[in-house]
Amino acid sequence: TELFGEIELPILLDKPGFTELNLNLSGRYTDTEFAGTAQTWSAKLGWRPINSLLFRGTFGTSFRAPNVREQFLQGQSGFATLSDPCLVPDAAFNPLNGTYDPTQDGRDQTTLDNCVAAGVDPTTLGGGNLSSYSVEVFQIGANVEPLEPETSESYSYGFVFEQPFTDFFDATLGVTYYKIEVEDAIASRGPSSIIADCYINQPNYTSGFCGNITRGADGLIDEVDYDFYNVASEVSSGYDINFLIEKDFVIGDRELDAALDLRANKLD
């Protein structure tokens, strides 16, 4: 159930320094069966000091409830061929005498330490005969531990300039800075990403994904669970730059239009 309202306020018009000054306000109330209620809103301000120049800014919030798949997916099991960072590389292990040569091992110490913490020996596991193998993978929705809904705050500001100097061509330049922060973003990492985060990316066996990996008595991975979860926070910011130049031509009895549209983004 949702209730939405919006109002457009033309504050000033055709005043010195204020060809236009417009304010837009909107709000939404949302009530969902499994994710509760939320209130979101948005404010947009546009100021045009002269006809050819517009300054604009926005601020807003958002809300997204978990969808049916994320919340209620029944358990799905399958198999995938995965690389195990704890397997001793073939070049670093001599199967004839069972010796390990650390000078031929390209893994870093973080990976070796994490494997030991997981209860396997990274200098012998696999005997140099394996690089990857088939592993059962399992995914299920979050109906056991309900997901939090995604929420966000975002703002942007910038300007648009339309050249007023000549009628020979039209040109418009727009520059906008934006920043978006999403809290409790709903995500699901794949089995390979979970293994890498546990054994390669995080030191001291501290990754929260290590609990998703089950090893058998032989030390090899038996199962990787990759369920849905909430990410604490994700932030994106940067600049959008747009430049458009247009020119009308008349050739014979035909009217032609040529345009060059350039778009760039700098991601911070």
MIDOSE-1310 file (N, C-alpha, C; in nm, 2 decimals, decimal comma, always signed):
residues 268
telf	+0,09/-0,12/+0,00/+0,00/+0,00/+0,00/+0,09/+0,12/+0,00; +0,06/+0,22/-0,09/+0,14/+0,34/-0,10/+0,05/+0,46/-0,11; +0,10/+0,57/-0,06/+0,04/+0,70/-0,07/+0,15/+0,80/-0,11; +0,12/+0,87/-0,22/+0,22/+0,96/-0,28/+0,16/+1,10/-0,30
geie	+0,24/+1,20/-0,28/+0,20/+1,34/-0,30/+0,32/+1,42/-0,35; +0,29/+1,52/-0,44/+0,39/+1,60/-0,50/+0,34/+1,74/-0,52; +0,42/+1,84/-0,50/+0,38/+1,98/-0,52/+0,50/+2,06/-0,59; +0,46/+2,14/-0,69/+0,56/+2,22/-0,76/+0,53/+2,37/-0,73
lpil	+0,63/+2,43/-0,68/+0,62/+2,57/-0,63/+0,70/+2,67/-0,72; +0,64/+2,75/-0,80/+0,71/+2,85/-0,87/+0,73/+2,97/-0,78; +0,85/+2,98/-0,71/+0,87/+3,08/-0,61/+0,88/+3,22/-0,67; +0,97/+3,23/-0,77/+1,00/+3,36/-0,83/+1,00/+3,35/-0,98
ldkp	+0,96/+3,45/-1,05/+0,95/+3,45/-1,20/+0,97/+3,59/-1,25; +1,07/+3,60/-1,35/+1,10/+3,73/-1,42/+1,13/+3,84/-1,32; +1,21/+3,81/-1,22/+1,27/+3,91/-1,13/+1,41/+3,93/-1,16; +1,47/+4,05/-1,12/+1,62/+4,06/-1,14/+1,70/+3,96/-1,07
gfte	+1,78/+3,88/-1,15/+1,86/+3,77/-1,09/+1,78/+3,65/-1,07; +1,65/+3,65/-1,10/+1,57/+3,53/-1,09/+1,47/+3,52/-1,21; +1,53/+3,48/-1,32/+1,44/+3,45/-1,43/+1,34/+3,34/-1,39; +1,39/+3,24/-1,32/+1,30/+3,14/-1,26/+1,36/+3,09/-1,13
lnln	+1,28/+3,06/-1,03/+1,32/+2,99/-0,91/+1,20/+2,89/-0,88; +1,23/+2,76/-0,89/+1,13/+2,66/-0,88/+1,17/+2,56/-0,77; +1,07/+2,52/-0,69/+1,09/+2,42/-0,59/+0,99/+2,31/-0,60; +1,04/+2,18/-0,61/+0,95/+2,07/-0,62/+0,97/+1,98/-0,49
lsgr	+0,86/+1,94/-0,43/+0,87/+1,86/-0,31/+0,77/+1,74/-0,33; +0,82/+1,62/-0,29/+0,74/+1,51/-0,30/+0,76/+1,41/-0,19; +0,67/+1,33/-0,15/+0,68/+1,24/-0,04/+0,60/+1,11/-0,07; +0,64/+1,00/-0,01/+0,57/+0,87/-0,03/+0,57/+0,80/+0,10
ytdt	+0,45/+0,74/+0,13/+0,44/+0,65/+0,25/+0,41/+0,51/+0,19; +0,49/+0,41/+0,24/+0,49/+0,28/+0,19/+0,46/+0,18/+0,30; +0,37/+0,09/+0,28/+0,34/-0,01/+0,38/+0,35/-0,15/+0,31; +0,45/-0,23/+0,35/+0,46/-0,36/+0,29/+0,44/-0,47/+0,39
efag	+0,39/-0,59/+0,34/+0,35/-0,70/+0,43/+0,47/-0,75/+0,50; +0,59/-0,77/+0,44/+0,70/-0,84/+0,50/+0,81/-0,74/+0,54; +0,81/-0,62/+0,50/+0,92/-0,53/+0,53/+0,88/-0,41/+0,60; +0,76/-0,40/+0,65/+0,72/-0,29/+0,73/+0,69/-0,16/+0,66
taqt	+0,70/-0,05/+0,72/+0,66/+0,08/+0,66/+0,78/+0,17/+0,64; +0,77/+0,26/+0,55/+0,88/+0,36/+0,52/+0,82/+0,49/+0,47; +0,89/+0,60/+0,50/+0,85/+0,73/+0,45/+0,97/+0,78/+0,37; +0,95/+0,81/+0,25/+1,06/+0,86/+0,16/+1,02/+1,00/+0,11
wsak	+1,11/+1,08/+0,07/+1,08/+1,21/+0,02/+1,19/+1,26/-0,07; +1,16/+1,37/-0,14/+1,25/+1,43/-0,24/+1,23/+1,58/-0,25; +1,34/+1,65/-0,27/+1,33/+1,80/-0,29/+1,42/+1,83/-0,40; +1,37/+1,92/-0,49/+1,44/+1,96/-0,61/+1,43/+2,11/-0,62
lgwr	+1,54/+2,18/-0,64/+1,54/+2,32/-0,66/+1,61/+2,36/-0,79; +1,55/+2,45/-0,87/+1,61/+2,50/-0,99/+1,61/+2,65/-0,99; +1,72/+2,71/-1,01/+1,74/+2,86/-1,02/+1,80/+2,90/-1,15; +1,73/+2,98/-1,22/+1,78/+3,03/-1,35/+1,80/+3,18/-1,34
pins	+1,92/+3,23/-1,31/+1,95/+3,37/-1,29/+1,93/+3,45/-1,43; +1,97/+3,38/-1,54/+1,94/+3,43/-1,67/+1,89/+3,32/-1,76; +1,84/+3,35/-1,87/+1,77/+3,25/-1,96/+1,87/+3,13/-1,99; +1,99/+3,17/-2,01/+2,09/+3,07/-2,07/+2,15/+2,98/-1,96
llfr	+2,13/+3,01/-1,83/+2,20/+2,94/-1,72/+2,10/+2,89/-1,62; +2,11/+2,76/-1,59/+2,03/+2,70/-1,49/+2,12/+2,63/-1,38; +2,10/+2,66/-1,25/+2,16/+2,59/-1,14/+2,05/+2,50/-1,08; +2,09/+2,38/-1,05/+1,99/+2,28/-1,00/+2,05/+2,19/-0,89
gtfg	+1,97/+2,15/-0,80/+2,01/+2,06/-0,69/+1,90/+1,97/-0,65; +1,93/+1,85/-0,60/+1,83/+1,76/-0,56/+1,87/+1,69/-0,43; +1,78/+1,65/-0,35/+1,81/+1,56/-0,23/+1,69/+1,47/-0,22; +1,72/+1,34/-0,19/+1,61/+1,24/-0,18/+1,65/+1,12/-0,11
tsfr	+1,54/+1,04/-0,07/+1,56/+0,91/+0,00/+1,48/+0,81/-0,08; +1,52/+0,68/-0,06/+1,45/+0,58/-0,13/+1,43/+0,45/-0,04; +1,35/+0,36/-0,08/+1,32/+0,24/+0,00/+1,29/+0,13/-0,10; +1,35/+0,01/-0,08/+1,32/-0,11/-0,16/+1,30/-0,23/-0,07
apnv	+1,18/-0,29/-0,07/+1,16/-0,41/+0,01/+1,22/-0,53/-0,07; +1,27/-0,63/+0,01/+1,32/-0,75/-0,06/+1,21/-0,81/-0,15; +1,26/-0,85/-0,27/+1,16/-0,91/-0,37/+1,13/-1,06/-0,33; +1,04/-1,12/-0,40/+1,00/-1,26/-0,37/+1,12/-1,36/-0,37
reqf	+1,20/-1,35/-0,47/+1,32/-1,44/-0,48/+1,41/-1,42/-0,36; +1,45/-1,30/-0,33/+1,54/-1,27/-0,22/+1,48/-1,32/-0,09; +1,35/-1,31/-0,07/+1,29/-1,34/+0,06/+1,25/-1,48/+0,07; +1,20/-1,54/-0,03/+1,13/-1,67/-0,02/+1,18/-1,78/-0,11
lqgq	+1,30/-1,76/-0,18/+1,35/-1,87/-0,26/+1,37/-2,00/-0,18; +1,31/-2,11/-0,23/+1,33/-2,24/-0,17/+1,48/-2,28/-0,20; +1,53/-2,37/-0,12/+1,66/-2,42/-0,14/+1,69/-2,48/-0,27; +1,80/-2,43/-0,34/+1,84/-2,48/-0,47/+1,98/-2,53/-0,46
sgfa	+2,00/-2,66/-0,49/+2,13/-2,72/-0,49/+2,18/-2,76/-0,62; +2,31/-2,74/-0,65/+2,37/-2,78/-0,77/+2,52/-2,80/-0,75; +2,59/-2,81/-0,86/+2,73/-2,83/-0,85/+2,81/-2,73/-0,95; +2,92/-2,69/-0,90/+3,01/-2,60/-0,98/+3,15/-2,64/-0,96
tlsd	+3,23/-2,61/-1,07/+3,37/-2,64/-1,06/+3,44/-2,51/-1,00; +3,50/-2,52/-0,89/+3,56/-2,41/-0,82/+3,70/-2,43/-0,79; +3,78/-2,32/-0,79/+3,92/-2,32/-0,75/+3,93/-2,31/-0,60; +4,02/-2,39/-0,54/+4,04/-2,39/-0,40/+4,18/-2,33/-0,37
pclv	+4,19/-2,21/-0,30/+4,32/-2,15/-0,28/+4,41/-2,23/-0,19; +4,35/-2,32/-0,11/+4,43/-2,40/-0,02/+4,50/-2,52/-0,09; +4,47/-2,55/-0,22/+4,54/-2,66/-0,29/+4,68/-2,62/-0,31; +4,78/-2,70/-0,28/+4,92/-2,67/-0,31/+4,94/-2,67/-0,46
pdaa	+5,00/-2,57/-0,52/+5,03/-2,56/-0,66/+5,11/-2,68/-0,71; +5,09/-2,73/-0,83/+5,17/-2,84/-0,89/+5,31/-2,81/-0,89; +5,35/-2,68/-0,92/+5,49/-2,65/-0,93/+5,56/-2,65/-0,80; +5,49/-2,64/-0,69/+5,55/-2,63/-0,56/+5,55/-2,76/-0,48
fnpl	+5,50/-2,87/-0,55/+5,49/-3,00/-0,47/+5,55/-3,11/-0,56; +5,64/-3,19/-0,50/+5,70/-3,30/-0,57/+5,63/-3,43/-0,52; +5,55/-3,49/-0,61/+5,47/-3,61/-0,56/+5,56/-3,73/-0,54; +5,68/-3,73/-0,59/+5,76/-3,85/-0,58/+5,81/-3,87/-0,44
ngty	+5,85/-3,76/-0,38/+5,90/-3,77/-0,24/+5,81/-3,69/-0,14; +5,70/-3,63/-0,19/+5,61/-3,56/-0,10/+5,67/-3,43/-0,04; +5,76/-3,37/-0,11/+5,82/-3,24/-0,05/+5,76/-3,12/-0,11; +5,76/-3,02/-0,03/+5,70/-2,89/-0,07/+5,81/-2,78/-0,09
dptq	+5,81/-2,71/-0,20/+5,91/-2,61/-0,23/+5,84/-2,47/-0,22; +5,86/-2,40/-0,11/+5,79/-2,27/-0,10/+5,83/-2,16/-0,20; +5,95/-2,18/-0,26/+5,99/-2,08/-0,36/+5,91/-2,09/-0,49; +5,84/-2,20/-0,51/+5,76/-2,21/-0,63/+5,61/-2,19/-0,60
dgrd	+5,58/-2,14/-0,49/+5,44/-2,11/-0,45/+5,41/-1,96/-0,46; +5,32/-1,93/-0,55/+5,29/-1,79/-0,57/+5,18/-1,73/-0,48; +5,13/-1,81/-0,39/+5,03/-1,76/-0,30/+5,09/-1,67/-0,19; +5,01/-1,57/-0,14/+5,07/-1,49/-0,04/+5,05/-1,55/+0,10
qttl	+5,11/-1,49/+0,20/+5,11/-1,54/+0,33/+4,97/-1,54/+0,39; +4,89/-1,44/+0,35/+4,75/-1,43/+0,41/+4,67/-1,55/+0,37; +4,68/-1,60/+0,24/+4,61/-1,72/+0,20/+4,66/-1,84/+0,28; +4,79/-1,85/+0,29/+4,84/-1,97/+0,36/+4,79/-1,97/+0,51
dncv	+4,80/-1,86/+0,57/+4,75/-1,85/+0,71/+4,60/-1,88/+0,73; +4,52/-1,83/+0,63/+4,38/-1,86/+0,64/+4,35/-2,00/+0,62; +4,42/-2,07/+0,53/+4,40/-2,21/+0,51/+4,44/-2,29/+0,64; +4,54/-2,26/+0,71/+4,58/-2,32/+0,83/+4,47/-2,30/+0,94
aagv	+4,42/-2,18/+0,94/+4,31/-2,15/+1,04/+4,19/-2,22/+1,01; +4,17/-2,26/+0,88/+4,05/-2,34/+0,84/+4,07/-2,49/+0,87; +4,19/-2,53/+0,91/+4,22/-2,67/+0,95/+4,27/-2,75/+0,84; +4,33/-2,69/+0,74/+4,39/-2,77/+0,63/+4,53/-2,72/+0,61
dptt	+4,61/-2,81/+0,55/+4,75/-2,79/+0,53/+4,77/-2,74/+0,38; +4,80/-2,61/+0,36/+4,81/-2,56/+0,22/+4,94/-2,61/+0,15; +5,03/-2,68/+0,23/+5,15/-2,73/+0,16/+5,14/-2,87/+0,11; +5,03/-2,94/+0,14/+5,01/-3,08/+0,10/+4,87/-3,10/+0,04
lggg	+4,77/-3,02/+0,06/+4,64/-3,05/+0,02/+4,63/-3,06/-0,13; +4,58/-3,17/-0,17/+4,56/-3,20/-0,32/+4,68/-3,27/-0,38; +4,79/-3,27/-0,31/+4,91/-3,33/-0,36/+4,96/-3,28/-0,49; +4,93/-3,16/-0,53/+4,98/-3,10/-0,65/+4,90/-3,15/-0,77
nlss	+4,80/-3,23/-0,75/+4,73/-3,29/-0,86/+4,60/-3,22/-0,90; +4,56/-3,13/-0,81/+4,43/-3,06/-0,83/+4,45/-2,91/-0,84; +4,37/-2,84/-0,93/+4,37/-2,70/-0,93/+4,23/-2,65/-0,90; +4,13/-2,73/-0,94/+3,99/-2,71/-0,91/+3,91/-2,84/-0,91
ysve	+3,79/-2,84/-0,86/+3,71/-2,96/-0,85/+3,57/-2,93/-0,83; +3,48/-3,02/-0,85/+3,34/-3,00/-0,84/+3,29/-2,99/-0,69; +3,21/-2,89/-0,67/+3,17/-2,86/-0,53/+3,02/-2,84/-0,53; +2,95/-2,89/-0,43/+2,80/-2,86/-0,42/+2,78/-2,72/-0,38
vfqi	+2,69/-2,65/-0,44/+2,66/-2,51/-0,41/+2,51/-2,50/-0,37; +2,48/-2,42/-0,28/+2,34/-2,42/-0,22/+2,30/-2,27/-0,20; +2,18/-2,24/-0,25/+2,13/-2,11/-0,23/+1,98/-2,12/-0,18; +1,95/-2,03/-0,09/+1,81/-2,02/-0,03/+1,78/-1,88/+0,00
ganv	+1,65/-1,85/+0,00/+1,60/-1,71/+0,03/+1,63/-1,69/+0,18; +1,59/-1,57/+0,22/+1,63/-1,53/+0,36/+1,51/-1,54/+0,45; +1,42/-1,64/+0,42/+1,30/-1,65/+0,51/+1,33/-1,70/+0,65; +1,45/-1,76/+0,67/+1,48/-1,80/+0,81/+1,52/-1,67/+0,89
eple	+1,61/-1,59/+0,83/+1,64/-1,46/+0,89/+1,60/-1,35/+0,80; +1,49/-1,29/+0,82/+1,44/-1,19/+0,72/+1,54/-1,08/+0,69; +1,54/-1,04/+0,56/+1,63/-0,93/+0,52/+1,57/-0,80/+0,56; +1,66/-0,70/+0,59/+1,62/-0,56/+0,60/+1,59/-0,50/+0,47
pets	+1,50/-0,41/+0,45/+1,48/-0,34/+0,33/+1,60/-0,24/+0,30; +1,62/-0,22/+0,17/+1,72/-0,13/+0,13/+1,67/+0,02/+0,15; +1,76/+0,10/+0,20/+1,72/+0,25/+0,20/+1,84/+0,32/+0,15; +1,82/+0,45/+0,10/+1,93/+0,53/+0,05/+1,90/+0,68/+0,07
esys	+2,01/+0,75/+0,07/+2,01/+0,90/+0,06/+2,09/+0,94/-0,05; +2,05/+1,04/-0,13/+2,13/+1,08/-0,24/+2,11/+1,23/-0,26; +2,21/+1,29/-0,31/+2,20/+1,44/-0,35/+2,28/+1,46/-0,48; +2,25/+1,57/-0,55/+2,32/+1,61/-0,66/+2,31/+1,76/-0,68
ygfv	+2,40/+1,82/-0,74/+2,39/+1,96/-0,78/+2,48/+1,99/-0,90; +2,44/+2,09/-0,97/+2,52/+2,12/-1,09/+2,45/+2,24/-1,17; +2,49/+2,25/-1,30/+2,44/+2,35/-1,38/+2,42/+2,31/-1,52; +2,34/+2,38/-1,60/+2,33/+2,36/-1,74/+2,34/+2,50/-1,81
feqp	+2,43/+2,51/-1,91/+2,45/+2,64/-1,98/+2,42/+2,62/-2,12; +2,33/+2,70/-2,18/+2,30/+2,70/-2,32/+2,36/+2,83/-2,38; +2,44/+2,81/-2,48/+2,52/+2,93/-2,53/+2,42/+3,03/-2,60; +2,43/+3,16/-2,56/+2,33/+3,26/-2,61/+2,40/+3,35/-2,71
ftdf	+2,52/+3,32/-2,75/+2,60/+3,42/-2,82/+2,58/+3,43/-2,97; +2,53/+3,32/-3,03/+2,51/+3,31/-3,17/+2,40/+3,22/-3,21; +2,33/+3,25/-3,32/+2,22/+3,16/-3,37/+2,28/+3,07/-3,47; +2,41/+3,07/-3,50/+2,47/+2,98/-3,60/+2,46/+2,84/-3,56
fdat	+2,47/+2,81/-3,43/+2,46/+2,67/-3,38/+2,41/+2,68/-3,24; +2,36/+2,56/-3,19/+2,31/+2,55/-3,05/+2,41/+2,46/-2,98; +2,44/+2,50/-2,85/+2,53/+2,42/-2,77/+2,49/+2,43/-2,63; +2,50/+2,31/-2,56/+2,45/+2,30/-2,42/+2,56/+2,22/-2,35
lgvt	+2,60/+2,28/-2,23/+2,69/+2,21/-2,14/+2,63/+2,18/-2,01; +2,63/+2,06/-1,96/+2,58/+2,03/-1,83/+2,68/+1,95/-1,74; +2,69/+2,00/-1,62/+2,79/+1,93/-1,52/+2,71/+1,90/-1,39; +2,71/+1,78/-1,35/+2,64/+1,74/-1,23/+2,73/+1,66/-1,13
yyki	+2,73/+1,70/-1,01/+2,80/+1,61/-0,91/+2,69/+1,54/-0,83; +2,72/+1,41/-0,80/+2,62/+1,33/-0,74/+2,69/+1,24/-0,63; +2,61/+1,21/-0,52/+2,66/+1,12/-0,42/+2,54/+1,03/-0,38; +2,55/+0,90/-0,38/+2,44/+0,81/-0,34/+2,50/+0,71/-0,23
eved	+2,43/+0,70/-0,12/+2,46/+0,61/-0,02/+2,35/+0,51/+0,01; +2,37/+0,39/-0,01/+2,27/+0,28/+0,01/+2,30/+0,20/+0,13; +2,21/+0,19/+0,22/+2,23/+0,12/+0,35/+2,15/-0,01/+0,34; +2,20/-0,12/+0,39/+2,14/-0,25/+0,39/+2,11/-0,30/+0,25
aias	+2,20/-0,27/+0,15/+2,18/-0,31/+0,02/+2,17/-0,47/+0,01; +2,08/-0,52/-0,06/+2,05/-0,66/-0,07/+2,14/-0,72/-0,18; +2,22/-0,82/-0,14/+2,32/-0,88/-0,24/+2,33/-1,03/-0,22; +2,39/-1,09/-0,31/+2,43/-1,23/-0,30/+2,56/-1,25/-0,38
rgps	+2,66/-1,30/-0,31/+2,79/-1,32/-0,37/+2,79/-1,46/-0,42; +2,86/-1,48/-0,54/+2,87/-1,62/-0,59/+2,97/-1,70/-0,51; +2,97/-1,83/-0,53/+3,06/-1,92/-0,46/+3,21/-1,89/-0,48; +3,25/-1,86/-0,60/+3,39/-1,82/-0,62/+3,43/-1,70/-0,54
siia	+3,34/-1,60/-0,54/+3,37/-1,47/-0,46/+3,37/-1,50/-0,31; +3,29/-1,59/-0,26/+3,29/-1,62/-0,12/+3,42/-1,69/-0,08; +3,47/-1,78/-0,16/+3,60/-1,85/-0,14/+3,71/-1,75/-0,14; +3,71/-1,66/-0,24/+3,82/-1,56/-0,25/+3,82/-1,47/-0,13
dcyi	+3,70/-1,42/-0,08/+3,69/-1,33/+0,03/+3,74/-1,40/+0,16; +3,71/-1,52/+0,17/+3,75/-1,59/+0,30/+3,90/-1,62/+0,30; +3,96/-1,67/+0,19/+4,10/-1,72/+0,19/+4,20/-1,62/+0,13; +4,15/-1,52/+0,05/+4,25/-1,44/-0,02/+4,24/-1,29/+0,03
nqpn	+4,12/-1,24/+0,04/+4,10/-1,09/+0,05/+4,11/-1,05/+0,20; +4,07/-1,13/+0,29/+4,07/-1,09/+0,43/+4,17/-1,16/+0,51; +4,25/-1,09/+0,60/+4,35/-1,16/+0,68/+4,29/-1,22/+0,80; +4,36/-1,31/+0,87/+4,33/-1,37/+1,00/+4,20/-1,45/+1,00
ytsg	+4,16/-1,50/+0,88/+4,04/-1,58/+0,87/+3,92/-1,51/+0,93; +3,90/-1,38/+0,90/+3,80/-1,30/+0,97/+3,68/-1,27/+0,88; +3,69/-1,32/+0,75/+3,57/-1,29/+0,66/+3,45/-1,35/+0,72; +3,34/-1,27/+0,71/+3,21/-1,32/+0,75/+3,16/-1,43/+0,66
fcgn	+3,22/-1,45/+0,54/+3,18/-1,56/+0,45/+3,24/-1,69/+0,47; +3,34/-1,70/+0,56/+3,41/-1,83/+0,59/+3,31/-1,93/+0,64; +3,20/-1,89/+0,71/+3,10/-1,98/+0,77/+3,02/-2,04/+0,66; +3,02/-1,98/+0,54/+2,95/-2,04/+0,42/+3,02/-2,16/+0,36
itrg	+3,14/-2,19/+0,40/+3,22/-2,29/+0,34/+3,23/-2,41/+0,43; +3,20/-2,53/+0,38/+3,21/-2,65/+0,46/+3,31/-2,74/+0,39; +3,41/-2,79/+0,47/+3,51/-2,88/+0,42/+3,49/-3,02/+0,48; +3,52/-3,12/+0,40/+3,51/-3,26/+0,45/+3,63/-3,31/+0,52
adgl	+3,63/-3,44/+0,56/+3,74/-3,49/+0,64/+3,87/-3,50/+0,56; +3,86/-3,50/+0,43/+3,98/-3,50/+0,34/+4,04/-3,36/+0,32; +3,97/-3,25/+0,38/+4,02/-3,12/+0,37/+3,96/-3,04/+0,25; +3,90/-3,11/+0,15/+3,85/-3,05/+0,04/+3,71/-2,99/+0,07
idev	+3,67/-2,89/-0,01/+3,54/-2,82/+0,01/+3,43/-2,91/-0,04; +3,34/-2,93/+0,06/+3,22/-3,01/+0,02/+3,10/-2,93/-0,02; +3,08/-2,81/+0,03/+2,97/-2,73/+0,00/+3,00/-2,58/+0,03; +2,94/-2,49/-0,06/+2,94/-2,35/-0,04/+2,80/-2,30/-0,05
dydf	+2,76/-2,23/+0,06/+2,63/-2,17/+0,06/+2,64/-2,02/+0,02; +2,55/-1,98/-0,07/+2,55/-1,84/-0,11/+2,41/-1,78/-0,11; +2,37/-1,74/+0,01/+2,24/-1,69/+0,04/+2,24/-1,54/+0,02; +2,12/-1,48/+0,04/+2,11/-1,33/+0,03/+2,14/-1,27/+0,16
ynva	+2,20/-1,15/+0,16/+2,23/-1,08/+0,28/+2,23/-0,93/+0,26; +2,24/-0,86/+0,37/+2,24/-0,71/+0,37/+2,38/-0,66/+0,38; +2,42/-0,57/+0,29/+2,55/-0,50/+0,29/+2,53/-0,38/+0,38; +2,62/-0,35/+0,47/+2,61/-0,24/+0,56/+2,59/-0,11/+0,49
sevs	+2,68/-0,08/+0,40/+2,67/+0,05/+0,33/+2,75/+0,04/+0,20; +2,69/+0,10/+0,09/+2,76/+0,12/-0,03/+2,75/+0,27/-0,08; +2,86/+0,33/-0,12/+2,86/+0,47/-0,15/+2,91/+0,48/-0,29; +2,85/+0,57/-0,37/+2,89/+0,60/-0,51/+2,88/+0,75/-0,53
sgyd	+2,99/+0,81/-0,58/+2,99/+0,95/-0,61/+3,07/+0,98/-0,73; +3,05/+1,10/-0,79/+3,12/+1,13/-0,91/+3,06/+1,25/-0,98; +3,10/+1,27/-1,11/+3,06/+1,38/-1,19/+3,00/+1,32/-1,32; +2,89/+1,38/-1,36/+2,84/+1,35/-1,50/+2,86/+1,48/-1,58
infl	+2,91/+1,47/-1,70/+2,94/+1,58/-1,78/+2,88/+1,55/-1,92; +2,79/+1,65/-1,97/+2,72/+1,63/-2,09/+2,75/+1,75/-2,18; +2,78/+1,73/-2,31/+2,80/+1,84/-2,40/+2,73/+1,81/-2,53; +2,64/+1,90/-2,57/+2,56/+1,88/-2,70/+2,57/+2,00/-2,79
iekd	+2,61/+1,98/-2,91/+2,61/+2,09/-3,01/+2,53/+2,04/-3,13; +2,45/+2,13/-3,18/+2,36/+2,10/-3,29/+2,36/+2,21/-3,39; +2,34/+2,18/-3,52/+2,35/+2,27/-3,63/+2,25/+2,23/-3,74; +2,16/+2,32/-3,78/+2,07/+2,30/-3,89/+2,13/+2,34/-4,02
fvig	+2,11/+2,26/-4,12/+2,15/+2,29/-4,26/+2,04/+2,29/-4,36; +2,05/+2,37/-4,46/+1,95/+2,35/-4,57/+2,04/+2,33/-4,70; +2,02/+2,21/-4,76/+2,09/+2,18/-4,88/+1,99/+2,15/-4,99; +1,98/+2,24/-5,08/+1,88/+2,23/-5,18/+1,74/+2,25/-5,12
drel	+1,65/+2,16/-5,13/+1,52/+2,18/-5,07/+1,51/+2,09/-4,94; +1,63/+2,04/-4,89/+1,62/+1,95/-4,77/+1,68/+2,03/-4,65; +1,61/+2,00/-4,54/+1,66/+2,05/-4,41/+1,73/+1,93/-4,34; +1,85/+1,96/-4,30/+1,93/+1,86/-4,23/+1,97/+1,91/-4,09
daal	+1,99/+1,81/-4,00/+2,03/+1,85/-3,87/+2,15/+1,76/-3,83; +2,26/+1,82/-3,79/+2,38/+1,75/-3,74/+2,40/+1,78/-3,59; +2,43/+1,68/-3,52/+2,45/+1,69/-3,37/+2,57/+1,61/-3,33; +2,64/+1,66/-3,22/+2,74/+1,59/-3,16/+2,71/+1,59/-3,01
dlra	+2,69/+1,47/-2,95/+2,65/+1,45/-2,81/+2,76/+1,38/-2,74; +2,83/+1,44/-2,65/+2,94/+1,38/-2,57/+2,89/+1,37/-2,43; +2,92/+1,25/-2,37/+2,88/+1,22/-2,23/+3,00/+1,16/-2,16; +3,03/+1,20/-2,04/+3,14/+1,15/-1,97/+3,10/+1,14/-1,82
nkld	+3,17/+1,05/-1,75/+3,15/+1,03/-1,61/+3,28/+1,01/-1,54; +3,30/+1,08/-1,43/+3,42/+1,06/-1,35/+3,37/+1,00/-1,22; +3,40/+0,87/-1,19/+3,36/+0,81/-1,07/+3,46/+0,82/-0,96; +3,42/+0,89/-0,85/+3,51/+0,90/-0,74/+3,53/+0,77/-0,66
